[in-house]
Amino acid sequence: MTADNKAAWASGIADELAFWTHWLATRGGAWPDDFALRCDPAAPLQDEIARFLPQPAPSPLALLDVGAGPMTYVGKTFGGAPIALTAVDALGDAYARLDFPPGSPLVRTQTCDSEALSSLFAQDCFDVAFSRNALDHGYDPIKAIVEMIAVVKPDGLVITVNWPDEALRENWRGFHQWNFRVERDLFVIADRTRRFVVNDAVRDLADIVYLSGEDSGVVHCVMKKRAR
């Protein structure tokens, strides 16, 4: 990736902060249920994560939410027990200055680029690294996925959920500089001129154990880190 990627990413910061400022001020705006979920300390772990966990799952579950925004979407409990939840976002410092409702956020978002997780966390320290609708907003999503693999334990999971071809739908505006898609059995990430196959990028690091269908309306990928 080039410096131009980061410059394009930086140009979208103002729009991102404006979105979350409005979201907080309106208690979720068009998504009030999403706002309520993020404020609920008893919210259960979402099925898009929970159904892939080993049985029995680690307890407490150590989970990293990558690109979490100002208030992580991830549920706070699993199997009736609290989750050891860590949230990070490149804009963590800026989010900390937003006007939150009393008692929130339940988990403070720490500042860290998705592409630099191993600068903040030791290798092999989380059971799950999860990212929802965030990696396509970064400046190097392939690097971010590799970093997510680095910080999960051997046999740990990296789970990503994105909407297909978001950059095209948003007309390459703000943070939307990457398209995620499924092409047959391949997880593909592309910008305006280049195409990267995630299967190839992680081949020596992890196994893709689940990939949503080409026409499912979501790009949902689950990778299992290889044990050394």
C-alpha positions as CSV (number, residue, x, y, z in Angstrom):
1,M,0.0,0.0,0.0
2,T,1.1,3.6,-0.5
3,A,1.0,6.9,1.4
4,D,-1.9,7.9,-0.9
5,N,-4.1,5.3,0.9
6,K,-3.5,6.9,4.2
7,A,-4.1,10.4,2.8
8,A,-7.4,9.3,1.3
9,W,-8.4,7.7,4.6
10,A,-7.5,10.9,6.5
11,S,-9.7,13.0,4.3
12,G,-12.7,11.0,5.5
13,I,-12.2,11.7,9.3
14,A,-14.4,14.7,9.5
15,D,-17.3,12.9,7.9
16,E,-16.9,10.0,10.3
17,L,-16.8,12.2,13.4
18,A,-19.9,14.1,12.1
19,F,-21.8,10.8,11.7
20,W,-21.0,9.6,15.2
21,T,-21.7,13.0,16.7
22,H,-25.2,13.0,15.2
23,W,-25.7,9.3,16.1
24,L,-25.0,10.1,19.8
25,A,-27.0,13.3,19.9
26,T,-30.0,11.5,18.4
27,R,-29.5,8.3,20.4
28,G,-28.9,6.2,17.3
29,G,-30.9,8.3,14.8
30,A,-32.5,5.9,12.4
31,W,-31.0,3.0,14.4
32,P,-32.4,3.3,17.9
33,D,-32.2,-0.4,18.6
34,D,-28.5,-0.4,17.7
35,F,-28.0,2.4,20.2
36,A,-29.9,0.6,22.9
37,L,-27.9,-2.6,22.3
38,R,-24.6,-0.8,22.7
39,C,-25.8,0.6,26.0
40,D,-27.0,-2.7,27.4
41,P,-24.5,-4.4,29.8
42,A,-26.4,-7.7,29.6
43,A,-26.5,-7.7,25.7
44,P,-25.7,-11.3,24.6
45,L,-22.9,-12.0,22.1
46,Q,-24.1,-11.8,18.5
47,D,-24.7,-15.1,16.6
48,E,-22.4,-14.0,13.9
49,I,-19.6,-14.6,16.4
50,A,-21.1,-17.0,18.9
51,R,-21.9,-19.8,16.5
52,F,-18.3,-20.2,15.5
53,L,-16.9,-20.5,19.0
54,P,-15.4,-23.8,20.1
55,Q,-17.4,-25.9,22.7
56,P,-16.7,-25.4,25.5
57,A,-15.7,-21.8,24.7
58,P,-13.1,-20.0,26.8
59,S,-14.4,-18.3,29.9
60,P,-14.1,-15.4,30.2
61,L,-14.0,-14.9,26.4
62,A,-11.2,-12.5,25.5
63,L,-12.5,-10.6,22.5
64,L,-11.1,-7.6,20.5
65,D,-13.4,-5.4,18.6
66,V,-11.4,-3.7,15.8
67,G,-12.7,-0.5,14.4
68,A,-15.3,-0.3,17.2
69,G,-16.4,3.3,16.8
70,P,-17.1,5.2,20.0
71,M,-19.4,2.5,21.5
72,T,-18.7,-1.1,20.6
73,Y,-21.5,-3.1,19.0
74,V,-20.4,-6.4,20.4
75,G,-22.5,-8.0,23.1
76,K,-21.2,-7.9,26.7
77,T,-22.1,-11.4,27.8
78,F,-21.8,-15.0,26.6
79,G,-23.3,-18.0,28.2
80,G,-24.4,-15.7,31.1
81,A,-20.8,-14.6,31.9
82,P,-19.3,-11.2,31.1
83,I,-17.0,-11.0,28.1
84,A,-13.4,-9.7,28.5
85,L,-14.1,-7.1,25.8
86,T,-11.5,-4.7,24.4
87,A,-12.4,-2.1,21.8
88,V,-10.0,-0.2,19.5
89,D,-10.4,2.4,16.7
90,A,-8.0,4.7,14.9
91,L,-10.1,7.6,16.1
92,G,-10.3,6.5,19.7
93,D,-8.9,9.8,21.1
94,A,-11.4,11.9,19.0
95,Y,-14.3,9.7,20.1
96,A,-13.4,10.2,23.7
97,R,-14.2,13.9,23.3
98,L,-17.8,13.2,22.1
99,D,-20.8,13.8,24.2
100,F,-21.9,10.4,25.6
101,P,-25.0,9.7,27.6
102,P,-24.5,9.1,31.3
103,G,-23.0,5.7,32.1
104,S,-21.6,5.1,28.6
105,P,-19.6,3.9,26.9
106,L,-19.6,0.6,28.7
107,V,-16.2,-0.2,27.1
108,R,-13.9,2.7,26.4
109,T,-12.5,2.6,22.8
110,Q,-8.7,2.7,22.9
111,T,-6.8,4.4,20.1
112,C,-5.1,2.1,17.6
113,D,-5.0,1.8,13.9
114,S,-6.5,-1.6,12.7
115,E,-3.2,-1.9,10.7
116,A,-1.1,-1.6,13.9
117,L,-2.7,-3.9,16.5
118,S,0.6,-5.6,17.4
119,S,2.0,-2.2,18.4
120,L,-0.5,-2.1,21.3
121,F,-1.2,-5.8,22.1
122,A,1.1,-8.8,22.5
123,Q,0.8,-11.7,20.0
124,D,-1.5,-14.6,20.9
125,C,-3.6,-12.7,23.6
126,F,-7.2,-12.8,22.3
127,D,-9.6,-15.7,21.7
128,V,-11.4,-13.7,19.0
129,A,-10.6,-10.6,17.0
130,F,-13.8,-9.2,15.4
131,S,-14.5,-6.4,13.0
132,R,-17.9,-5.3,11.7
133,N,-18.3,-2.7,8.9
134,A,-14.9,-1.2,9.7
135,L,-12.0,-2.8,7.9
136,D,-13.2,-1.3,4.6
137,H,-12.9,2.1,6.2
138,G,-9.2,1.7,6.8
139,Y,-6.2,2.5,4.7
140,D,-4.8,-1.1,4.4
141,P,-7.4,-3.8,5.1
142,I,-5.1,-6.7,4.2
143,K,-2.6,-5.5,6.7
144,A,-5.4,-5.1,9.3
145,I,-6.5,-8.7,8.8
146,V,-2.9,-9.9,9.2
147,E,-2.6,-7.9,12.4
148,M,-5.9,-9.4,13.7
149,I,-4.4,-12.9,13.1
150,A,-1.2,-11.9,14.9
151,V,-3.0,-10.9,18.2
152,V,-5.3,-13.9,18.5
153,K,-4.2,-17.1,20.2
154,P,-3.3,-20.2,18.1
155,D,-6.6,-21.8,17.1
156,G,-8.2,-18.4,17.8
157,L,-10.7,-16.8,15.4
158,V,-10.7,-13.7,13.3
159,I,-14.2,-12.8,12.2
160,T,-15.0,-10.0,9.7
161,V,-18.4,-8.7,8.6
162,N,-18.7,-6.2,5.8
163,W,-21.3,-5.1,3.3
164,P,-20.4,-5.9,-0.4
165,D,-19.0,-3.1,-2.6
166,E,-19.6,-0.4,-0.1
167,A,-17.2,2.0,-1.8
168,L,-19.1,1.7,-5.1
169,R,-22.4,2.4,-3.3
170,E,-21.0,5.4,-1.5
171,N,-19.3,6.7,-4.7
172,W,-15.8,6.5,-3.1
173,R,-16.8,9.1,-0.5
174,G,-15.0,9.6,2.8
175,F,-13.7,6.4,4.4
176,H,-15.3,4.3,1.6
177,Q,-12.2,3.5,-0.4
178,W,-12.4,-0.3,-0.5
179,N,-14.8,-2.9,-1.9
180,F,-15.2,-6.2,-0.1
181,R,-16.9,-9.1,-2.0
182,V,-17.1,-12.8,-2.4
183,E,-16.2,-14.2,-5.8
184,R,-17.0,-17.9,-5.9
185,D,-14.9,-19.2,-3.0
186,L,-12.6,-16.2,-2.7
187,F,-12.7,-13.3,-0.3
188,V,-11.7,-10.3,-2.4
189,I,-10.8,-6.8,-1.5
190,A,-10.4,-4.1,-4.2
191,D,-9.8,-0.4,-4.5
192,R,-10.2,1.6,-7.7
193,T,-7.3,-0.1,-9.5
194,R,-6.1,-3.2,-7.5
195,R,-7.6,-6.5,-6.4
196,F,-6.4,-8.5,-3.5
197,V,-7.4,-12.1,-2.6
198,V,-7.5,-12.5,1.2
199,N,-7.3,-16.3,0.8
200,D,-3.8,-15.9,-0.6
201,A,-2.7,-13.2,1.9
202,V,-3.5,-15.4,4.9
203,R,-2.6,-18.8,3.5
204,D,0.5,-19.2,5.7
205,L,-1.2,-17.8,8.8
206,A,-4.8,-19.0,9.1
207,D,-7.5,-21.2,7.5
208,I,-10.7,-19.7,6.2
209,V,-13.3,-21.9,7.9
210,Y,-16.4,-20.0,6.8
211,L,-17.2,-17.6,4.0
212,S,-20.6,-16.3,3.2
213,G,-22.1,-17.0,-0.2
214,E,-21.6,-14.8,-3.2
215,D,-25.3,-13.6,-3.2
216,S,-25.9,-13.5,0.6
217,G,-25.8,-9.7,0.9
218,V,-22.9,-9.7,3.4
219,V,-19.2,-10.6,3.3
220,H,-18.8,-12.6,6.4
221,C,-15.5,-14.4,6.9
222,V,-14.2,-16.6,9.7
223,M,-10.5,-17.5,9.9
224,K,-8.9,-19.8,12.4
225,K,-5.3,-19.1,13.3
226,R,-3.0,-22.0,12.7
227,A,-1.4,-23.5,15.8
228,R,2.4,-23.4,15.7
